[in-house]
Amino acid sequence: MSKPIHINNQNFESEVIQSEIPVVVDFWATWCGPCLMVAPVLEELANEYENRIKVCKLDVDNNRETAGAYGNQSIPTIMIFKGGKMADRLIGAVPKSEFKKMIDKHLS
């Protein structure tokens, strides 16, 4: 059973940029209601796509440097990184089907 990996400024490079498989990064905060709504969906996706994608969570309050580097102005922002580059993003608490569309687009 795969769980999202909690990442930070220090390990963002190794966990996300250097990943061999696409990485879904949830830019979130503990006080953000919509972020808490998205969390169980991302856990489901981590399991459904196990070994094909990596799901990571980055707390924007504790990792402002990385969040700022990717222009995060709203949370939750979910980005997908492929080949070390940001390839796509979704902003807000969207339905699971929207996350799946984004992921599937980058797996093909």
CORBELHU-V679301 format. One record per helix or strand of 2 or more residues. SS is the DSSP state (a for helix, b for strand). FROM is the first residue (numbers start at 1). TO is the last residue. If there is no record, write none. Layout:
SS,FROM,TO
SS,FROM,TO
This chain:
b,5,7
a,12,17
b,22,28
a,33,48
b,53,59
a,64,69
b,77,82
b,85,91
a,96,107
